[in-house]
Amino acid sequence: MEINNEVTFKQDFKFFLDSSFYLRLKDFKLHEQKLSNDILILPSSRINYLNKSISLSDESFDTISNTSDMPNIVLGSIKNFNTIEQFKNLKKIEHLKEVAVDKKYDKFFFHIISFADLKKFSLVYWICVPILKVDGLSFRFEQENNSVVDIKFDDSLPFDIVDDSTLICNFLFCKIDTNSGKLELSTLLRNILIKKTLMSEVKKFTLYIISKQKKEFQTFIITPHFEKEKITFDDVTIKGWEKNIDSKLIPKFINFSSLLDPIKMNEQNVSLNLELMKWRINPDLDLEILKKQKILLLGAGTLGCYISRCLLAWGIYDITFVDDGVVSHSNPVRQPLFNFEDVGKYKAETASLNLKKIYPLCQSKFVKMKVPMIGHSDTIDEEVFLKLEKLIQESDVIFLLMDSREARWLPTLIGKSENKIVINTAIGYDNFLVMRHGDLSDENKNLGCYFCSDILAPVDSLKDRTLDQMCTVTRPGCAMMASSVAVEMLVNYLQTKNNSDDGLVENQIRGFLNDFSNIKNIVNSYKYCSACSNSIIEEYKINKWEFVKLALKDSKYVEDISGLAAVHLETEQLLLDMEALGI
């Protein structure tokens, strides 16, 4: 053995924090950690021994399954606080000491405390490489001759702990001067030596320093040397907080908003409020099912504009507008997707383009088309019918937002035939109606549609109308209320339809602004309904365009098929019989 020498320790690594680290921390906080502020392990931060640096990036959060092809890594940890006050009020020396003495963090090179402002894209953080020191305790080493040993260790880490008294160290993580007989180790190894000496009462350590080829090694025996008679863990002091750019011991602050893609920032902040709902108020909220929905808005007027905005707020971005009208001078003040400059432009296209200006990542589309109407022979067009059918087939949810009842008939029929979610929204002067149509699924087979309360098929209601009948004469707030109720009804249904709890049983809500009341109703299916009865659906599936063409030409044809005509005859006969009986 060689003569005894004192082990020296040094820490000279610098840290570089990449913006991807913040984005990954932000994502973890938002979706997984939420209100918790438990310490998070960072399993794979890259260490560069040549320039003495450690890189903190999104990869720091990943667990490396195959380390053979990876550069050397170091373990670390981070404690991210919920508020800046918690960060400021932390007793930092006490906290650091708790982390440093915890056995499960023995292999951890660094620790971070932070507060991530998710709305402002900023990060307050302080990095520390814990350095334990005890006055009166030093370590001496003796170098032994090499011998063959068989030790398993993680060669991707700068060092590994085999047991309480055996350590493995990468040759780059220490410095051996054979001429002067000096051994310089990282301060992290000193932490381990101090902890094992004082807590496990280890009297002698064996340190294997592995060569670059990882085949040869040097062996050192390290022994603690006490200058005092009694030293306990209470004598341990700790330091290691990183200084800022001005060499001051204060936390660092980075605002990433100028470094990140504005579109990416917009995308993350748009979903922020939705994700925050899941933290405390509604942990079971399923946002993914909302995001997947493809929406068809039949009508790009007042209701279409407000509903599209509400859908965006819920994270539903695949929206298609269908309308053939143009923006009039009276529209912009009531329809929020239009401006004065849009007057004279087609509504569907303008609404779609302006929705993208609000949220560039939304998948907004448009179709300039007039929906064929029952009883309107001038709307007979097979190409338009096929286009409407395809639009409904490609959508998950159809909103009926047109100006007339007869315009809603064909989409109701196709929607029921294709088993789609159909939501009808209509407004009067001071009242509104929102209704979810029943579909073909078993649990909803008894729910009716907008036309199930009618004893007549829809007819042409657009002829011979005065100006107040042609314009939408309604209290301005009515459309906003109806639109929000319609979207919330959809969200409620999507959240509950796959659960045992069916949520809202009623499928119709009527709102009244004169007394600010709402009435919930259940509208059952009517077996003679002109739009959703079995006879109508079957006839449509068999004859498709031929059936639709006859219906558009004359609504009486629909009454014959549905059975309404027979009901009329029975009613007339009943009245005659009652009259004959003097009733």
C-alpha positions as CSV (number, residue, x, y, z in Angstrom):
1,M,0.0,0.0,0.0
2,E,1.0,3.6,-0.6
3,I,1.3,6.3,2.1
4,N,-1.9,7.9,3.5
5,N,-3.2,11.0,1.7
6,E,-6.1,13.3,2.4
7,V,-9.0,13.2,-0.1
8,T,-9.9,16.6,-1.6
9,F,-13.3,17.4,-3.0
10,K,-14.5,19.8,-5.7
11,Q,-17.7,20.9,-7.4
12,D,-17.4,22.9,-10.6
13,F,-20.3,21.9,-12.8
14,K,-22.5,24.5,-14.4
15,F,-26.2,24.1,-15.4
16,F,-27.9,25.0,-18.6
17,L,-31.7,25.0,-18.6
18,D,-33.4,24.7,-22.0
19,S,-36.9,25.9,-22.8
20,S,-38.0,22.4,-23.4
21,F,-37.4,21.7,-19.7
22,Y,-40.0,24.3,-18.8
23,L,-42.5,23.0,-21.4
24,R,-42.2,19.5,-20.0
25,L,-42.5,20.7,-16.4
26,K,-45.6,22.8,-17.4
27,D,-47.2,19.7,-19.0
28,F,-46.4,17.5,-16.0
29,K,-47.8,20.1,-13.6
30,L,-51.0,20.7,-15.6
31,H,-51.9,17.1,-16.4
32,E,-50.3,14.9,-13.7
33,Q,-49.0,16.7,-10.7
34,K,-51.9,19.3,-10.5
35,L,-52.2,20.5,-6.9
36,S,-49.5,18.2,-5.5
37,N,-46.0,19.6,-4.8
38,D,-44.2,16.4,-4.1
39,I,-40.6,16.1,-5.1
40,L,-40.3,14.8,-8.7
41,I,-37.4,12.7,-9.8
42,L,-35.5,13.8,-12.9
43,P,-33.9,10.5,-14.0
44,S,-31.8,11.5,-17.0
45,S,-30.1,14.9,-17.3
46,R,-27.0,14.9,-19.5
47,I,-23.6,15.6,-18.1
48,N,-20.7,16.8,-20.2
49,Y,-17.4,16.1,-18.4
50,L,-15.3,18.0,-20.8
51,N,-16.9,21.4,-20.4
52,K,-18.2,20.6,-16.9
53,S,-21.8,21.2,-17.7
54,I,-25.2,19.6,-17.0
55,S,-28.1,20.1,-19.4
56,L,-31.7,20.3,-18.2
57,S,-34.1,19.6,-21.0
58,D,-37.3,17.7,-21.7
59,E,-35.1,14.5,-21.7
60,S,-34.4,15.1,-18.0
61,F,-37.9,13.8,-17.2
62,D,-37.5,10.6,-19.3
63,T,-36.6,7.2,-17.8
64,I,-33.9,5.7,-20.0
65,S,-34.5,2.1,-20.7
66,N,-31.3,1.4,-22.7
67,T,-28.4,3.5,-21.4
68,S,-25.6,1.9,-23.5
69,D,-26.2,4.2,-26.4
70,M,-26.8,7.3,-24.3
71,P,-24.2,9.8,-23.1
72,N,-23.5,9.9,-19.3
73,I,-26.4,11.0,-17.2
74,V,-27.0,12.3,-13.7
75,L,-30.0,11.9,-11.5
76,G,-31.7,14.9,-10.0
77,S,-35.0,16.1,-8.4
78,I,-37.3,19.1,-8.5
79,K,-39.9,20.4,-6.1
80,N,-42.3,22.7,-7.9
81,F,-44.5,24.8,-5.8
82,N,-48.2,25.8,-6.4
83,T,-47.7,29.5,-5.6
84,I,-44.8,32.0,-5.6
85,E,-45.5,32.6,-1.9
86,Q,-44.8,29.0,-1.0
87,F,-41.6,29.2,-3.0
88,K,-40.5,32.4,-1.1
89,N,-41.5,31.1,2.3
90,L,-39.6,27.8,2.0
91,K,-36.9,27.4,4.7
92,K,-34.4,26.6,2.0
93,I,-31.5,25.4,4.2
94,E,-33.7,23.1,6.2
95,H,-35.3,21.8,3.0
96,L,-32.0,21.2,1.3
97,K,-30.7,19.3,4.4
98,E,-33.8,17.1,4.4
99,V,-33.2,16.2,0.8
100,A,-29.5,15.7,1.2
101,V,-29.7,13.3,4.1
102,D,-32.6,11.3,2.7
103,K,-31.2,7.9,1.7
104,K,-33.4,7.6,-1.4
105,Y,-31.6,10.6,-2.9
106,D,-28.1,9.2,-2.4
107,K,-27.4,9.0,-6.1
108,F,-28.9,12.4,-6.9
109,F,-26.5,15.0,-8.1
110,F,-28.7,18.1,-7.9
111,H,-32.0,19.4,-6.5
112,I,-34.2,22.2,-7.9
113,I,-37.0,24.3,-6.2
114,S,-39.2,26.2,-8.6
115,F,-42.5,27.9,-9.3
116,A,-43.8,27.7,-12.9
117,D,-46.3,30.3,-13.9
118,L,-48.4,28.4,-16.4
119,K,-50.2,31.4,-17.7
120,K,-47.3,33.7,-18.2
121,F,-44.8,31.1,-19.4
122,S,-42.3,32.0,-16.8
123,L,-40.2,30.1,-14.3
124,V,-38.6,31.0,-11.0
125,Y,-36.1,28.4,-10.0
126,W,-33.0,27.7,-7.9
127,I,-30.6,24.9,-8.5
128,C,-28.5,23.3,-5.8
129,V,-25.8,20.7,-5.7
130,P,-26.0,19.8,-2.0
131,I,-22.6,20.0,-0.3
132,L,-22.3,18.5,3.2
133,K,-19.5,19.6,5.4
134,V,-18.4,18.7,8.9
135,D,-15.7,20.5,10.8
136,G,-13.3,18.0,12.3
137,L,-14.1,15.2,9.8
138,S,-11.8,14.5,6.8
139,F,-11.1,11.4,4.7
140,R,-7.8,9.7,4.0
141,F,-7.1,7.3,1.1
142,E,-4.7,4.5,0.3
143,Q,-4.4,3.1,-3.1
144,E,-4.4,-0.7,-3.5
145,N,-3.0,-2.9,-6.2
146,N,-5.6,-3.8,-8.8
147,S,-7.2,-7.2,-8.4
148,V,-9.9,-8.9,-10.4
149,V,-13.4,-8.2,-9.1
150,D,-16.8,-8.9,-10.5
151,I,-19.1,-5.9,-9.7
152,K,-22.4,-5.0,-11.4
153,F,-23.0,-1.3,-11.7
154,D,-24.9,1.3,-13.8
155,D,-22.2,2.5,-16.2
156,S,-24.3,5.3,-17.5
157,L,-24.1,7.1,-14.2
158,P,-21.1,9.0,-13.0
159,F,-21.0,6.8,-9.9
160,D,-22.9,4.0,-8.3
161,I,-23.4,2.7,-4.7
162,V,-22.9,-1.1,-4.4
163,D,-23.4,-1.2,-0.7
164,D,-22.8,1.0,2.4
165,S,-19.1,0.6,2.1
166,T,-18.5,0.1,-1.6
167,L,-18.6,2.8,-4.3
168,I,-18.0,2.8,-8.1
169,C,-16.9,6.0,-9.8
170,N,-16.4,7.0,-13.4
171,F,-12.9,8.2,-14.1
172,L,-14.2,11.5,-15.4
173,F,-15.9,12.2,-12.2
174,C,-12.7,12.3,-10.2
175,K,-9.1,13.4,-10.6
176,I,-6.1,11.3,-9.7
177,D,-2.6,12.8,-9.7
178,T,-0.2,9.9,-9.5
179,N,2.9,12.2,-9.2
180,S,1.7,14.2,-6.2
181,G,-0.4,11.4,-4.8
182,K,-3.6,13.4,-4.7
183,L,-7.2,12.1,-5.1
184,E,-9.9,14.7,-5.9
185,L,-13.5,13.6,-5.8
186,S,-16.8,15.2,-6.5
187,T,-18.5,16.8,-3.5
188,L,-21.4,14.5,-4.1
189,L,-19.2,11.6,-3.1
190,R,-18.2,13.4,0.0
191,N,-21.9,13.7,0.9
192,I,-22.2,9.9,0.7
193,L,-19.1,9.4,2.7
194,I,-20.3,11.7,5.4
195,K,-23.8,10.2,5.5
196,K,-22.5,6.6,5.6
197,T,-19.9,7.5,8.3
198,L,-22.3,9.3,10.6
199,M,-25.5,7.5,10.0
200,S,-24.3,3.9,9.2
201,E,-21.1,4.2,11.2
202,V,-19.0,2.8,8.3
203,K,-15.3,2.7,9.3
204,K,-13.8,2.0,5.9
205,F,-14.9,2.5,2.2
206,T,-13.7,0.8,-0.9
207,L,-13.7,3.0,-4.0
208,Y,-13.3,1.6,-7.5
209,I,-12.5,4.1,-10.2
210,I,-13.4,2.7,-13.6
211,S,-11.3,3.5,-16.6
212,K,-12.5,4.9,-19.9
213,Q,-12.7,1.4,-21.5
214,K,-14.7,0.2,-18.4
215,K,-12.4,-2.8,-18.2
216,E,-9.7,-1.6,-15.9
217,F,-10.0,0.1,-12.5
218,Q,-8.1,1.6,-9.6
219,T,-8.9,0.7,-6.1
220,F,-8.8,3.0,-3.1
221,I,-9.4,2.4,0.5
222,I,-11.0,5.5,2.1
223,T,-11.2,6.0,5.9
224,P,-12.8,8.7,7.9
225,H,-10.5,10.8,10.1
226,F,-12.0,12.5,13.2
227,E,-10.3,15.5,14.7
228,K,-12.9,15.7,17.5
229,E,-13.8,13.1,20.0
230,K,-17.5,13.0,19.2
231,I,-19.1,14.2,15.9
232,T,-22.9,13.7,15.2
233,F,-25.1,14.6,12.3
234,D,-26.1,17.8,14.1
235,D,-22.6,19.1,13.3
236,V,-23.3,18.8,9.6
237,T,-23.6,22.1,7.6
238,I,-24.9,22.4,4.1
239,K,-24.6,24.7,1.2
240,G,-24.6,24.5,-2.6
241,W,-27.2,26.9,-4.0
242,E,-26.2,28.2,-7.4
243,K,-25.4,31.8,-7.8
244,N,-27.1,33.9,-10.5
245,I,-25.4,35.7,-13.3
246,D,-24.4,38.5,-10.9
247,S,-22.8,36.0,-8.5
248,K,-25.6,36.6,-6.0
249,L,-27.2,33.8,-4.0
250,I,-30.8,34.4,-5.2
251,P,-33.2,32.4,-7.4
252,K,-33.2,32.8,-11.2
253,F,-36.1,34.0,-13.3
254,I,-36.8,33.2,-17.0
255,N,-39.6,34.4,-19.1
256,F,-40.0,31.9,-22.0
257,S,-42.7,33.8,-23.8
258,S,-40.2,35.5,-26.2
259,L,-38.5,32.2,-26.9
260,L,-41.4,30.0,-27.7
261,D,-43.6,29.6,-30.8
262,P,-46.6,32.0,-30.4
263,I,-48.9,29.4,-32.0
264,K,-47.7,26.7,-29.6
265,M,-48.1,29.1,-26.6
266,N,-51.6,29.9,-27.8
267,E,-52.5,26.2,-28.1
268,Q,-51.3,25.5,-24.5
269,N,-53.0,28.5,-22.9
270,V,-56.3,27.8,-24.7
271,S,-56.5,24.4,-23.0
272,L,-55.2,25.7,-19.7
273,N,-58.6,26.7,-18.2
274,L,-60.1,23.4,-19.3
275,E,-57.3,21.4,-17.7
276,L,-57.6,23.4,-14.5
277,M,-61.2,22.2,-14.2
278,K,-59.8,18.7,-13.5
279,W,-57.5,19.8,-10.7
280,R,-60.2,20.2,-8.1
281,I,-63.7,20.9,-9.4
282,N,-64.2,18.0,-11.9
283,P,-61.3,15.4,-11.9
284,D,-63.3,13.0,-14.1
285,L,-63.9,15.5,-16.9
286,D,-63.1,13.8,-20.2
287,L,-61.6,16.5,-22.4
288,E,-60.4,14.0,-25.0
289,I,-63.9,13.0,-26.0
290,L,-64.8,16.6,-26.6
291,K,-61.6,17.2,-28.7
292,K,-62.5,14.3,-31.0
293,Q,-66.0,15.7,-32.0
294,K,-66.6,16.8,-35.5
295,I,-69.3,19.5,-35.5
296,L,-71.6,20.5,-38.4
297,L,-73.3,23.9,-37.9
298,L,-76.3,24.2,-40.3
299,G,-76.6,28.0,-40.2
300,A,-73.9,30.6,-39.8
301,G,-76.1,33.4,-38.4
302,T,-76.5,34.5,-34.8
303,L,-76.8,31.1,-33.3
304,G,-74.0,29.6,-35.4
305,C,-71.6,32.4,-34.4
306,Y,-72.2,32.1,-30.7
307,I,-72.3,28.3,-30.7
308,S,-68.9,28.1,-32.6
309,R,-67.3,30.4,-30.0
310,C,-68.6,28.3,-27.1
311,L,-67.4,25.1,-28.8
312,L,-63.9,26.6,-29.1
313,A,-63.9,27.4,-25.4
314,W,-64.7,23.8,-24.7
315,G,-61.7,22.6,-26.8
316,I,-63.8,21.4,-29.8
317,Y,-62.0,22.6,-32.9
318,D,-63.3,20.7,-35.9
319,I,-66.2,22.9,-37.0
320,T,-67.9,23.1,-40.4
321,F,-70.3,26.0,-41.3
322,V,-73.1,25.5,-43.8
323,D,-75.0,28.6,-45.1
324,D,-75.7,30.4,-48.3
325,G,-76.5,33.8,-47.0
326,V,-74.4,37.0,-47.0
327,V,-73.5,39.3,-44.2
328,S,-75.9,42.2,-44.0
329,H,-75.4,45.6,-42.4
330,S,-77.5,44.5,-39.4
331,N,-75.5,41.3,-38.7
332,P,-72.2,42.4,-37.2
333,V,-73.7,43.9,-34.0
334,R,-75.6,40.6,-33.3
335,Q,-73.3,38.0,-34.8
336,P,-69.8,38.0,-33.2
337,L,-67.9,36.4,-36.1
338,F,-68.6,39.4,-38.4
339,N,-67.2,42.9,-38.7
340,F,-68.3,45.9,-40.7
341,E,-65.8,45.0,-43.3
342,D,-67.5,41.7,-43.8
343,V,-70.8,43.1,-45.1
344,G,-71.6,41.6,-48.4
345,K,-69.4,38.5,-47.9
346,Y,-70.8,34.9,-47.7
347,K,-71.5,34.0,-44.1
348,A,-70.2,30.5,-44.0
349,E,-66.8,31.4,-45.5
350,T,-66.4,34.5,-43.4
351,A,-67.4,32.8,-40.2
352,S,-64.9,30.0,-40.8
353,L,-62.0,32.4,-41.6
354,N,-62.8,34.7,-38.7
355,L,-62.9,31.7,-36.3
356,K,-59.4,30.8,-37.4
357,K,-58.3,34.4,-36.6
358,I,-59.6,33.8,-33.1
359,Y,-57.8,30.4,-32.7
360,P,-55.4,29.7,-35.6
361,L,-55.3,25.9,-34.9
362,C,-59.0,25.3,-35.1
363,Q,-60.0,23.1,-38.1
364,S,-62.7,25.4,-39.3
365,K,-64.3,24.7,-42.7
366,F,-67.3,26.0,-44.7
367,V,-69.7,25.0,-47.4
368,K,-71.8,27.5,-49.3
369,M,-75.0,25.7,-49.6
370,K,-78.8,26.1,-49.1
371,V,-80.3,23.2,-47.2
372,P,-83.2,21.6,-49.1
373,M,-86.6,22.3,-47.4
374,I,-89.7,20.2,-47.3
375,G,-92.5,21.7,-49.2
376,H,-90.2,24.0,-51.2
377,S,-90.0,22.6,-54.7
378,D,-87.5,25.3,-55.7
379,T,-84.9,23.6,-53.4
380,I,-85.1,20.2,-55.2
381,D,-81.5,19.5,-56.1
382,E,-80.0,16.0,-55.9
383,E,-76.4,17.2,-55.9
384,V,-77.1,19.4,-52.9
385,F,-78.9,16.5,-51.1
386,L,-76.0,14.2,-51.6
387,K,-73.6,16.9,-50.3
388,L,-75.7,17.4,-47.2
389,E,-75.9,13.7,-46.6
390,K,-72.2,13.3,-46.9
391,L,-71.6,16.2,-44.5
392,I,-73.8,14.6,-41.9
393,Q,-72.2,11.2,-42.4
394,E,-68.8,12.7,-41.8
395,S,-69.8,14.6,-38.6
396,D,-70.4,13.5,-35.1
397,V,-72.8,16.3,-34.0
398,I,-75.2,18.3,-36.0
399,F,-76.6,21.6,-34.8
400,L,-79.8,22.8,-36.5
401,L,-79.7,26.6,-36.5
402,M,-81.7,27.7,-39.5
403,D,-84.4,30.3,-39.7
404,S,-87.3,28.1,-40.6
405,R,-88.9,24.9,-39.3
406,E,-89.0,23.2,-42.8
407,A,-85.2,23.8,-43.2
408,R,-84.6,21.5,-40.2
409,W,-86.7,18.6,-41.4
410,L,-84.2,17.0,-43.8
411,P,-81.2,17.2,-41.5
412,T,-83.3,15.7,-38.7
413,L,-84.3,12.8,-40.9
414,I,-80.7,12.1,-42.2
415,G,-79.3,12.6,-38.7
416,K,-81.7,10.0,-37.2
417,S,-81.0,7.6,-40.1
418,E,-77.2,8.0,-39.6
419,N,-77.5,7.7,-35.8
420,K,-75.9,11.1,-35.2
421,I,-76.2,13.5,-32.2
422,V,-78.6,16.2,-33.4
423,I,-79.2,19.3,-31.3
424,N,-81.9,21.7,-32.4
425,T,-81.8,25.4,-31.2
426,A,-84.5,27.9,-31.9
427,I,-85.2,31.4,-30.6
428,G,-88.3,33.6,-30.3
429,Y,-88.7,37.2,-29.1
430,D,-88.0,36.5,-25.4
431,N,-87.8,32.7,-25.3
432,F,-85.7,29.9,-26.7
433,L,-85.8,26.1,-27.2
434,V,-82.8,23.7,-27.1
435,M,-83.5,20.1,-27.8
436,R,-81.4,17.0,-28.3
437,H,-83.0,14.5,-30.7
438,G,-83.2,10.9,-29.8
439,D,-81.0,8.5,-31.8
440,L,-81.2,4.8,-32.7
441,S,-79.3,3.6,-29.6
442,D,-81.3,1.6,-27.2
443,E,-81.0,3.9,-24.2
444,N,-82.5,6.8,-26.3
445,K,-85.1,5.0,-28.4
446,N,-88.0,6.8,-26.6
447,L,-86.7,10.3,-27.1
448,G,-88.3,12.3,-29.9
449,C,-87.3,15.1,-32.2
450,Y,-88.3,18.7,-32.9
451,F,-91.2,17.5,-35.0
452,C,-92.6,14.9,-32.7
453,S,-95.1,17.4,-31.2
454,D,-96.5,18.3,-34.6
455,I,-99.7,16.7,-36.1
456,L,-98.8,18.2,-39.5
457,A,-95.8,17.9,-41.7
458,P,-93.8,21.1,-42.1
459,V,-95.0,23.4,-44.9
460,D,-93.7,26.5,-46.6
461,S,-93.6,29.2,-43.9
462,L,-91.5,31.7,-45.8
463,K,-94.2,33.0,-48.3
464,D,-96.0,36.3,-47.8
465,R,-94.1,37.4,-44.8
466,T,-93.8,41.0,-43.6
467,L,-90.5,42.6,-42.7
468,D,-90.8,41.9,-39.0
469,Q,-91.4,38.2,-39.9
470,M,-88.5,38.0,-42.2
471,C,-86.0,39.5,-39.8
472,T,-84.9,37.8,-36.5
473,V,-86.8,39.9,-34.0
474,T,-85.5,38.7,-30.7
475,R,-84.0,40.1,-27.5
476,P,-80.2,40.3,-28.2
477,G,-79.3,38.2,-25.1
478,C,-81.7,35.4,-26.1
479,A,-79.3,33.9,-28.8
480,M,-76.4,33.9,-26.4
481,M,-78.3,32.1,-23.7
482,A,-79.7,29.5,-26.2
483,S,-76.3,28.9,-27.7
484,S,-74.6,28.4,-24.4
485,V,-77.3,26.0,-23.2
486,A,-77.1,24.0,-26.5
487,V,-73.3,23.5,-26.2
488,E,-73.5,22.7,-22.5
489,M,-76.2,20.1,-23.3
490,L,-73.9,18.5,-25.7
491,V,-71.0,18.5,-23.3
492,N,-73.2,17.0,-20.5
493,Y,-74.4,14.3,-22.9
494,L,-70.9,13.4,-24.1
495,Q,-69.6,13.2,-20.5
496,T,-72.4,10.9,-19.3
497,K,-73.6,8.8,-22.3
498,N,-71.0,6.0,-21.7
499,N,-71.6,5.9,-17.9
500,S,-74.2,4.3,-15.9
501,D,-75.4,7.7,-14.8
502,D,-77.4,9.0,-17.8
503,G,-77.0,12.6,-16.6
504,L,-79.8,14.9,-17.8
505,V,-82.8,12.7,-18.6
506,E,-84.8,15.6,-20.1
507,N,-83.9,16.2,-23.8
508,Q,-85.6,19.6,-24.1
509,I,-85.0,22.9,-22.3
510,R,-87.2,26.0,-22.8
511,G,-86.0,29.3,-21.5
512,F,-88.0,32.4,-20.9
513,L,-86.5,35.8,-20.5
514,N,-89.6,37.5,-19.2
515,D,-89.2,35.8,-15.8
516,F,-85.7,34.3,-16.3
517,S,-86.9,30.7,-15.9
518,N,-86.1,27.4,-17.6
519,I,-88.4,24.4,-18.1
520,K,-87.0,21.0,-18.7
521,N,-89.2,18.5,-20.7
522,I,-89.0,15.0,-22.0
523,V,-90.3,14.8,-25.5
524,N,-91.0,11.2,-26.4
525,S,-90.9,9.9,-29.9
526,Y,-94.1,10.0,-31.8
527,K,-94.8,6.9,-34.0
528,Y,-96.3,9.1,-36.7
529,C,-93.6,11.8,-36.6
530,S,-93.0,13.3,-40.0
531,A,-89.2,13.3,-39.5
532,C,-88.1,10.4,-37.2
533,S,-90.8,7.8,-37.2
534,N,-89.9,4.2,-38.2
535,S,-92.0,4.4,-41.4
536,I,-90.2,7.6,-42.5
537,I,-86.7,6.3,-41.7
538,E,-87.4,3.0,-43.5
539,E,-88.8,4.8,-46.6
540,Y,-85.8,7.1,-46.6
541,K,-83.3,4.2,-46.4
542,I,-84.9,2.3,-49.2
543,N,-85.6,5.1,-51.7
544,K,-83.2,7.9,-50.6
545,W,-83.3,10.7,-53.2
546,E,-86.6,9.6,-54.8
547,F,-88.3,9.9,-51.4
548,V,-86.6,13.2,-50.5
549,K,-87.6,14.7,-53.9
550,L,-91.2,13.9,-53.4
551,A,-91.1,15.3,-49.9
552,L,-89.5,18.5,-51.0
553,K,-92.2,18.9,-53.7
554,D,-95.2,18.2,-51.5
555,S,-95.2,17.7,-47.7
556,K,-98.6,15.9,-48.0
557,Y,-96.6,12.9,-49.3
558,V,-94.7,12.8,-46.0
559,E,-98.0,12.8,-44.1
560,D,-99.1,9.8,-46.1
561,I,-95.9,7.8,-45.5
562,S,-95.7,8.7,-41.8
563,G,-99.4,7.9,-41.0
564,L,-100.3,11.5,-40.1
565,A,-102.8,11.5,-43.0
566,A,-104.6,8.5,-41.5
567,V,-104.6,10.2,-38.1
568,H,-106.3,13.2,-39.6
569,L,-109.0,11.0,-41.2
570,E,-109.5,9.2,-37.9
571,T,-109.8,12.5,-36.1
572,E,-112.3,13.9,-38.6
573,Q,-114.4,10.7,-38.3
574,L,-114.3,10.9,-34.5
575,L,-115.5,14.5,-34.6
576,L,-118.4,13.5,-37.0
577,D,-119.3,10.6,-34.7
578,M,-119.3,12.9,-31.7
579,E,-121.4,15.5,-33.6
580,A,-123.9,12.7,-34.5
581,L,-124.2,11.7,-30.9
582,G,-124.7,15.3,-29.9
583,I,-121.6,15.5,-27.9
